[in-house]
Amino acid sequence: MLRKYNLYIYTFLAVSLTVFIIGYIGVSMSLNIVQDRYLKLQLDVNRQYAQSMAKILEAELEAGIPAEVVKQRFQSGLEGTETEKSFLCMFNKEGVELCHPDTSKIGQVIDDDNSTVLKLGNEQNTFREMLLSGTENGGLRKIKHNNRSEVVYLAPVAGTDWLVASHENTAEVLKYIKNFRKNLILGFIGFGLMIAVVATILARMISRKHEKKIEFQKNEIELQHDVIEKKNAEITSSINYASRIQTALHPEPKLPDFITEHFVFWKPRDIVSGDFYWIRQVGTKIVFVAADSTGHGIPGAFMSMLGVSFFNDIIWRRKILKPADVLNELRQQVKESLHQTGNLGEQKDGMDIAICVFDMETRSLEYAGAHNPLYLFRNGILLDYKADRMPVGIHKRETPFRDQLIQLEKNDMLYIFTDGYVDQFGGIDNEKLKSKRFKDLLLSISSLPTAKQKQQIGDFLQIWRGDNEQVDDILIIGIRV
């Protein structure tokens, strides 16, 4: 009997010790790998975030926006941002803080004793050395005065001495991993004790082991779920910030007396939009553009940024002011940029566009369209100017776009738009709104002040849509001359 009890004791101790050693080593190694992978993943996220913001600032500068205005817009977008987790700021290559959510930090100079950065490859420098190098880089930064650590990535803005910095505080994540390691080790100790106790009963041992395996898998799934939720929140926050940038690139235009009234009804389906507008005065002419990029959401927003850049180059910089010439040149740039050759299976990304050029001296208008028409209401009568039936992009039957010249009269009401409004499902039969209802709506409101027209367009859409989701981005521009 004594020998039997000794066997139980030895079995209990051997199983307990074995489980403890294996569990401790396994948990430590696994969590170290998880921690390293998290930091590398976060560095890549920060890199993409910093690079994207640097490209946006470069696009604004290339568009002719003064550097001080670009910096002020960037600072305005940062103010109010929560800095305890992730945030953006901007330095110059002298180590001076130019923009920060906390305005009290603007102007401070980063010195050599401020912090150190451990880069990929285990190379360590001071944060100031990274700033002075002016190159794109990043790593794990440890700030000495407050014992804070963060993942940071610097992306230079071409043509300036600016460096966009994307920060992600690692304290909460590292604290969570540390506590999780402790709890998991304690769990393994308890798990080992249970195995040791039931080692004398084979059936119970197998049963307990199976139960613990299921429990462990459940904990892993819950951990992965938490990580995914956190990443989704970060992505949504990034997209919201991108939406503010996109909105800043579409300010409400200030137009001369020639345009007595106007409105822009812009309603993205998602946070960011593939529909965009471009309105500029170039000399004695005013250019209005309503464009619909392929897709919506983030892919559409990237196409819209590409479109804005192209219009800045073609119209603003090169002063091409014939609508058809603009569309022909834009089509060529889209095809070259997206490497469209017409091969089978190739992406057919492009844009549907209506473009109008007003001549303030002759009070005339030139219009050209790629799928998107122009509606003109004069004395209660609709004049429908048809667009060419091809997009701005690769097309199986490409022909030059054509101009249409219109002599305007006082109180003419013009509309250019994308197809999101007419394609919206709703009504009693849950069908598309279609062009006929849209024309009737515009006819009924065309004599009203443009501010009232914009309100009624929104109200009608809400009633028509009902409980349906918005199916596409929506853009309508109304102009009275």
C-alpha positions as CSV (number, residue, x, y, z in Angstrom):
1,M,0.0,0.0,0.0
2,L,2.9,2.3,0.9
3,R,4.6,1.6,-2.4
4,K,1.3,2.4,-4.2
5,Y,1.1,5.8,-2.5
6,N,4.8,6.5,-3.3
7,L,4.0,5.7,-6.9
8,Y,1.2,8.2,-6.8
9,I,3.4,10.8,-5.2
10,Y,6.2,10.3,-7.7
11,T,3.8,10.4,-10.6
12,F,2.2,13.5,-9.3
13,L,5.6,15.3,-8.8
14,A,7.0,14.1,-12.1
15,V,4.0,15.1,-14.1
16,S,3.8,18.5,-12.3
17,L,7.4,19.3,-12.9
18,T,7.4,18.2,-16.5
19,V,4.2,20.2,-17.3
20,F,5.6,23.3,-15.5
21,I,8.9,23.3,-17.3
22,I,7.4,22.6,-20.7
23,G,4.6,25.1,-20.1
24,Y,7.0,27.9,-18.9
25,I,9.4,27.5,-21.8
26,G,6.7,27.1,-24.4
27,V,4.6,30.1,-23.1
28,S,7.7,32.3,-22.9
29,M,8.9,31.5,-26.4
30,S,5.4,31.8,-27.9
31,L,4.7,35.2,-26.3
32,N,8.1,36.5,-27.3
33,I,7.4,35.6,-30.9
34,V,3.9,37.1,-30.7
35,Q,5.4,40.3,-29.2
36,D,8.1,40.6,-31.9
37,R,5.6,39.9,-34.7
38,Y,3.2,42.5,-33.3
39,L,5.9,45.1,-33.2
40,K,7.0,44.3,-36.8
41,L,3.3,44.4,-37.9
42,Q,2.7,47.7,-36.1
43,L,5.8,49.2,-37.7
44,D,4.5,48.2,-41.2
45,V,1.1,49.7,-40.3
46,N,2.8,52.9,-39.2
47,R,5.0,52.9,-42.3
48,Q,1.9,52.7,-44.6
49,Y,0.1,55.4,-42.5
50,A,3.0,57.8,-42.5
51,Q,3.8,57.3,-46.3
52,S,0.1,57.8,-47.2
53,M,-0.1,61.0,-45.3
54,A,3.2,62.2,-46.8
55,K,1.8,61.5,-50.3
56,I,-1.3,63.5,-49.5
57,L,0.7,66.5,-48.3
58,E,2.9,66.2,-51.5
59,A,-0.3,66.2,-53.7
60,E,-1.5,69.3,-51.9
61,L,1.8,71.1,-52.5
62,E,1.9,70.0,-56.1
63,A,-1.6,71.4,-56.5
64,G,-0.2,74.8,-55.7
65,I,-1.4,75.1,-52.2
66,P,1.0,77.2,-50.1
67,A,3.2,75.2,-47.7
68,E,2.0,77.2,-44.7
69,V,-1.7,76.5,-45.6
70,V,-0.9,72.8,-46.1
71,K,0.8,72.7,-42.7
72,Q,-2.1,74.6,-41.0
73,R,-4.6,72.1,-42.6
74,F,-2.6,69.2,-41.3
75,Q,-2.4,70.7,-37.8
76,S,-6.1,71.4,-37.9
77,G,-6.8,67.7,-38.7
78,L,-4.6,66.6,-35.8
79,E,-6.1,68.7,-33.0
80,G,-8.3,66.8,-30.7
81,T,-6.7,63.4,-31.7
82,E,-6.2,61.0,-28.8
83,T,-2.5,60.6,-28.2
84,E,-2.6,57.8,-25.6
85,K,-2.7,55.2,-28.3
86,S,-1.9,56.3,-31.9
87,F,-1.4,59.6,-33.5
88,L,0.3,61.6,-36.2
89,C,2.7,64.5,-35.9
90,M,5.3,66.3,-38.0
91,F,8.9,67.4,-37.5
92,N,11.4,69.1,-39.6
93,K,14.9,67.8,-40.3
94,E,16.4,70.0,-37.6
95,G,14.4,68.1,-35.0
96,V,11.8,70.7,-34.4
97,E,8.2,69.6,-33.8
98,L,6.0,71.4,-36.4
99,C,2.6,69.8,-35.9
100,H,1.2,67.8,-32.9
101,P,-2.3,67.1,-31.5
102,D,-1.0,68.8,-28.3
103,T,-0.3,72.3,-29.5
104,S,2.0,73.0,-26.5
105,K,4.5,70.6,-28.0
106,I,4.8,72.7,-31.3
107,G,8.2,74.3,-31.5
108,Q,10.0,72.0,-29.1
109,V,13.3,70.6,-30.2
110,I,14.2,67.0,-29.8
111,D,17.6,66.6,-28.2
112,D,20.0,63.6,-28.0
113,D,18.9,62.7,-24.5
114,N,15.2,62.6,-25.4
115,S,14.9,59.0,-26.6
116,T,16.5,56.1,-28.4
117,V,15.1,54.1,-31.3
118,L,15.8,50.3,-31.9
119,K,15.5,49.8,-35.6
120,L,14.9,46.5,-37.5
121,G,18.2,44.7,-37.5
122,N,18.9,45.7,-33.9
123,E,20.6,49.0,-34.9
124,Q,20.1,51.6,-32.2
125,N,20.2,55.4,-32.7
126,T,18.8,58.4,-30.9
127,F,15.5,59.8,-32.2
128,R,17.3,63.1,-33.0
129,E,19.8,61.2,-35.2
130,M,16.9,59.7,-37.2
131,L,15.3,63.2,-37.6
132,L,18.6,64.8,-38.7
133,S,19.2,62.0,-41.3
134,G,15.9,63.2,-43.1
135,T,15.4,59.7,-44.4
136,E,12.5,57.3,-44.2
137,N,12.9,55.0,-41.2
138,G,11.3,53.6,-38.1
139,G,11.6,51.4,-35.0
140,L,10.8,50.9,-31.4
141,R,11.3,54.3,-29.6
142,K,12.0,54.5,-25.8
143,I,11.4,57.9,-24.3
144,K,13.6,58.4,-21.2
145,H,11.8,61.1,-19.2
146,N,8.5,59.3,-18.9
147,N,9.6,55.6,-19.5
148,R,7.2,55.4,-22.4
149,S,7.7,53.2,-25.5
150,E,6.2,53.5,-28.9
151,V,6.5,52.3,-32.4
152,V,7.4,55.3,-34.6
153,Y,7.9,55.6,-38.4
154,L,9.1,58.7,-40.3
155,A,8.2,59.5,-43.9
156,P,9.7,62.6,-45.6
157,V,7.5,64.9,-47.7
158,A,9.2,65.5,-51.0
159,G,10.3,69.0,-51.7
160,T,10.2,70.1,-48.1
161,D,12.2,69.5,-44.9
162,W,9.1,67.9,-43.3
163,L,9.0,64.4,-41.8
164,V,5.5,62.9,-41.1
165,A,5.7,60.7,-38.0
166,S,3.2,58.0,-37.2
167,H,3.2,56.9,-33.5
168,E,1.7,53.9,-31.8
169,N,2.0,53.6,-28.0
170,T,3.1,50.1,-27.1
171,A,2.6,50.4,-23.3
172,E,-0.9,49.0,-23.2
173,V,-0.1,46.1,-25.6
174,L,3.2,45.2,-23.8
175,K,1.4,45.4,-20.4
176,Y,-1.4,43.2,-21.7
177,I,1.1,40.7,-23.1
178,K,3.0,40.6,-19.8
179,N,-0.1,40.0,-17.7
180,F,-1.3,37.5,-20.2
181,R,2.1,35.6,-19.9
182,K,1.8,35.6,-16.1
183,N,-1.8,34.4,-16.2
184,L,-1.0,31.7,-18.8
185,I,1.9,30.4,-16.8
186,L,-0.2,30.2,-13.7
187,G,-2.8,28.4,-15.8
188,F,-0.3,25.9,-16.9
189,I,0.8,25.2,-13.3
190,G,-2.8,24.6,-12.4
191,F,-3.3,22.5,-15.5
192,G,-0.2,20.4,-14.6
193,L,-1.5,19.9,-11.1
194,M,-4.8,18.7,-12.4
195,I,-3.0,16.3,-14.8
196,A,-0.8,15.0,-12.0
197,V,-3.8,14.4,-9.7
198,V,-5.7,12.4,-12.4
199,A,-2.6,10.7,-13.8
200,T,-3.6,7.5,-11.8
201,I,-6.9,7.3,-13.6
202,L,-6.3,7.1,-17.3
203,A,-9.8,7.9,-18.4
204,R,-10.0,11.0,-16.3
205,M,-6.6,12.1,-17.5
206,I,-7.7,11.9,-21.1
207,S,-10.9,13.7,-20.3
208,R,-9.3,16.5,-18.5
209,K,-6.6,16.9,-21.2
210,H,-9.3,17.2,-23.9
211,E,-11.3,19.7,-21.9
212,K,-8.2,21.9,-21.3
213,K,-7.3,21.7,-25.0
214,I,-10.8,23.1,-25.9
215,E,-10.4,25.8,-23.2
216,F,-7.0,26.8,-24.6
217,Q,-8.4,27.0,-28.2
218,K,-11.3,29.1,-26.9
219,N,-8.8,31.5,-25.2
220,E,-6.8,31.7,-28.4
221,I,-9.9,32.5,-30.5
222,E,-11.0,35.2,-28.0
223,L,-7.5,36.7,-28.1
224,Q,-7.5,36.8,-31.9
225,H,-11.0,38.3,-31.9
226,D,-9.7,41.1,-29.6
227,V,-6.7,41.8,-31.8
228,I,-9.0,41.9,-34.9
229,E,-11.4,44.3,-33.2
230,K,-8.5,46.6,-32.2
231,K,-7.2,46.6,-35.8
232,N,-10.6,47.3,-37.2
233,A,-10.9,50.2,-34.9
234,E,-7.5,51.5,-36.0
235,I,-8.4,51.0,-39.7
236,T,-11.7,52.9,-39.2
237,S,-9.9,55.7,-37.4
238,S,-7.4,55.9,-40.3
239,I,-10.2,56.0,-42.9
240,N,-12.1,58.7,-40.9
241,Y,-8.9,60.8,-41.0
242,A,-8.5,60.1,-44.8
243,S,-12.1,61.4,-45.1
244,R,-11.2,64.7,-43.5
245,I,-8.3,65.0,-45.9
246,Q,-10.5,64.2,-48.9
247,T,-13.1,66.8,-47.7
248,A,-10.3,69.4,-47.3
249,L,-9.4,68.9,-50.9
250,H,-13.0,69.7,-52.0
251,P,-13.7,73.1,-50.4
252,E,-16.9,75.0,-51.2
253,P,-15.8,77.1,-54.2
254,K,-15.8,80.9,-54.2
255,L,-17.1,82.0,-57.5
256,P,-17.4,85.4,-59.3
257,D,-20.7,87.3,-59.8
258,F,-21.1,85.6,-63.1
259,I,-22.4,82.6,-61.2
260,T,-25.3,84.0,-59.2
261,E,-26.0,80.8,-57.3
262,H,-24.7,77.3,-57.0
263,F,-24.7,74.2,-54.7
264,V,-22.7,70.9,-54.4
265,F,-24.6,67.9,-53.1
266,W,-21.9,65.3,-52.2
267,K,-22.9,62.2,-50.3
268,P,-20.3,59.3,-50.2
269,R,-21.7,55.8,-49.7
270,D,-18.9,54.9,-47.4
271,I,-16.6,57.1,-45.3
272,V,-14.5,58.1,-48.3
273,S,-15.8,58.6,-51.8
274,G,-15.0,57.6,-55.4
275,D,-17.1,60.6,-56.7
276,F,-15.3,63.9,-56.7
277,Y,-15.6,67.4,-58.0
278,W,-13.1,69.9,-59.3
279,I,-13.9,73.6,-59.6
280,R,-11.4,76.3,-60.5
281,Q,-11.2,79.7,-62.1
282,V,-8.5,79.9,-64.7
283,G,-8.2,83.4,-66.1
284,T,-11.6,84.5,-67.5
285,K,-12.9,81.0,-67.5
286,I,-14.4,78.8,-64.8
287,V,-14.1,75.0,-64.9
288,F,-16.7,72.7,-63.3
289,V,-16.1,68.9,-63.1
290,A,-18.3,66.2,-61.7
291,A,-16.5,62.8,-61.8
292,D,-17.4,59.2,-60.9
293,S,-14.4,56.9,-60.4
294,T,-14.6,53.1,-60.7
295,G,-15.7,51.7,-57.3
296,H,-16.4,53.4,-54.1
297,G,-14.9,53.4,-50.6
298,I,-11.1,53.2,-50.3
299,P,-10.5,52.0,-54.0
300,G,-12.7,54.8,-55.3
301,A,-11.0,57.3,-53.1
302,F,-7.6,56.4,-54.4
303,M,-8.9,56.8,-58.0
304,S,-10.5,60.2,-57.0
305,M,-7.1,61.4,-55.6
306,L,-5.5,60.4,-58.9
307,G,-8.2,62.3,-60.8
308,V,-7.7,65.5,-58.8
309,S,-4.0,65.3,-59.4
310,F,-4.6,64.8,-63.2
311,F,-6.9,67.8,-63.4
312,N,-4.4,70.0,-61.5
313,D,-1.8,69.0,-64.1
314,I,-4.0,69.3,-67.2
315,I,-6.1,72.4,-66.5
316,W,-4.4,74.3,-63.7
317,R,-0.7,73.8,-64.7
318,R,-0.9,73.2,-68.5
319,K,-3.9,75.5,-69.1
320,I,-5.8,73.1,-71.4
321,L,-9.3,74.5,-71.3
322,K,-11.2,72.8,-74.1
323,P,-13.4,70.2,-72.4
324,A,-12.9,67.5,-75.1
325,D,-9.2,68.1,-75.1
326,V,-9.1,67.7,-71.3
327,L,-11.0,64.4,-71.5
328,N,-8.8,63.1,-74.3
329,E,-5.6,64.0,-72.4
330,L,-7.1,62.6,-69.1
331,R,-7.9,59.3,-70.8
332,Q,-4.3,59.0,-72.0
333,Q,-3.0,59.7,-68.5
334,V,-5.4,57.2,-66.9
335,K,-4.4,54.5,-69.4
336,E,-0.7,55.1,-68.9
337,S,-0.9,55.3,-65.1
338,L,-3.0,52.1,-64.8
339,H,-1.0,50.3,-67.5
340,Q,-4.2,49.7,-69.5
341,T,-3.4,48.0,-72.9
342,G,-6.8,46.3,-73.7
343,N,-5.6,42.8,-72.9
344,L,-8.2,40.2,-71.9
345,G,-8.9,40.0,-68.2
346,E,-7.3,43.4,-67.6
347,Q,-8.9,45.8,-65.1
348,K,-11.1,48.4,-66.8
349,D,-10.8,51.1,-64.1
350,G,-11.6,54.6,-65.2
351,M,-14.0,57.5,-64.7
352,D,-17.3,58.9,-65.9
353,I,-17.1,62.7,-66.1
354,A,-19.1,65.8,-67.0
355,I,-16.9,68.9,-67.6
356,C,-18.1,72.5,-68.2
357,V,-16.0,75.5,-69.1
358,F,-17.7,78.9,-68.6
359,D,-16.3,81.9,-70.5
360,M,-17.2,85.0,-68.4
361,E,-16.5,87.4,-71.3
362,T,-18.8,85.7,-73.9
363,R,-21.2,84.2,-71.3
364,S,-20.9,80.9,-73.2
365,L,-20.3,77.4,-72.0
366,E,-18.5,74.4,-73.5
367,Y,-19.4,71.0,-72.3
368,A,-18.0,67.5,-72.9
369,G,-19.1,64.3,-71.2
370,A,-17.9,60.7,-70.7
371,H,-21.3,58.9,-69.9
372,N,-22.4,61.8,-67.7
373,P,-24.8,64.3,-69.4
374,L,-25.5,68.0,-68.8
375,Y,-29.1,69.2,-67.9
376,L,-30.0,72.8,-68.6
377,F,-33.4,74.3,-67.5
378,R,-34.4,77.4,-69.3
379,N,-37.9,79.0,-68.7
380,G,-39.2,75.6,-67.4
381,I,-37.9,73.6,-70.4
382,L,-35.2,70.9,-70.1
383,L,-32.4,70.9,-72.6
384,D,-30.6,67.5,-72.3
385,Y,-27.0,67.5,-73.6
386,K,-25.9,63.9,-74.2
387,A,-22.5,62.6,-73.2
388,D,-20.2,60.4,-75.3
389,R,-20.9,56.7,-74.6
390,M,-17.5,55.8,-73.4
391,P,-15.5,56.2,-70.1
392,V,-12.3,58.0,-69.5
393,G,-10.1,54.9,-69.6
394,I,-9.6,51.9,-71.8
395,H,-12.5,51.2,-74.1
396,K,-13.1,48.8,-77.0
397,R,-14.3,51.6,-79.3
398,E,-12.3,54.8,-78.4
399,T,-13.0,57.9,-80.4
400,P,-12.1,61.6,-79.6
401,F,-14.5,63.2,-77.1
402,R,-16.6,66.0,-78.6
403,D,-17.3,69.6,-77.4
404,Q,-20.8,71.1,-77.3
405,L,-21.0,74.9,-77.3
406,I,-24.0,76.6,-75.5
407,Q,-24.8,80.3,-75.4
408,L,-26.1,80.9,-71.9
409,E,-29.0,83.2,-71.0
410,K,-29.7,84.9,-67.7
411,N,-31.3,82.6,-65.0
412,D,-30.3,79.4,-66.9
413,M,-30.0,76.5,-64.3
414,L,-27.5,73.8,-65.1
415,Y,-26.8,70.4,-63.4
416,I,-24.0,68.0,-63.8
417,F,-23.9,64.8,-61.7
418,T,-22.8,61.2,-61.3
419,D,-25.1,58.1,-61.6
420,G,-25.4,57.4,-57.8
421,Y,-28.7,59.3,-57.4
422,V,-30.6,57.8,-60.3
423,D,-29.3,54.3,-59.4
424,Q,-30.6,54.4,-55.8
425,F,-33.2,51.7,-55.0
426,G,-36.4,52.7,-53.1
427,G,-40.0,53.7,-53.5
428,I,-43.0,51.4,-53.2
429,D,-41.7,48.8,-55.6
430,N,-38.1,49.0,-54.4
431,E,-36.7,49.9,-57.8
432,K,-34.1,52.3,-59.2
433,L,-35.1,56.0,-59.2
434,K,-34.0,56.3,-62.8
435,S,-33.5,59.4,-65.0
436,K,-37.2,60.2,-65.6
437,R,-38.0,60.8,-61.9
438,F,-34.7,62.7,-61.5
439,K,-35.6,65.0,-64.4
440,D,-39.0,65.6,-62.9
441,L,-37.5,66.4,-59.5
442,L,-35.1,68.9,-61.0
443,L,-37.8,70.5,-63.1
444,S,-40.0,71.0,-59.9
445,I,-37.2,72.7,-58.0
446,S,-35.1,74.4,-60.7
447,S,-36.7,77.8,-60.1
448,L,-36.0,77.7,-56.3
449,P,-32.9,79.2,-54.6
450,T,-30.0,76.8,-54.9
451,A,-29.8,76.3,-51.1
452,K,-33.4,75.2,-51.1
453,Q,-32.8,72.9,-54.1
454,K,-29.9,71.2,-52.2
455,Q,-32.2,70.6,-49.2
456,Q,-35.0,69.2,-51.3
457,I,-32.7,66.9,-53.2
458,G,-31.5,65.4,-49.9
459,D,-35.0,65.2,-48.4
460,F,-36.4,63.4,-51.6
461,L,-33.5,60.9,-51.5
462,Q,-34.1,60.1,-47.9
463,I,-37.8,59.5,-48.5
464,W,-37.2,57.5,-51.7
465,R,-34.5,55.3,-50.1
466,G,-36.4,54.4,-47.0
467,D,-34.7,51.5,-45.2
468,N,-32.5,50.6,-48.2
469,E,-28.7,51.1,-48.0
470,Q,-27.2,53.7,-50.2
471,V,-25.9,51.8,-53.2
472,D,-23.3,54.2,-54.6
473,D,-21.6,57.6,-54.0
474,I,-23.7,60.6,-55.0
475,L,-22.6,63.9,-56.5
476,I,-24.8,66.7,-58.0
477,I,-23.6,70.2,-58.9
478,G,-26.2,72.9,-59.6
479,I,-25.3,76.3,-61.1
480,R,-27.4,79.3,-61.9
481,V,-26.1,82.0,-64.3
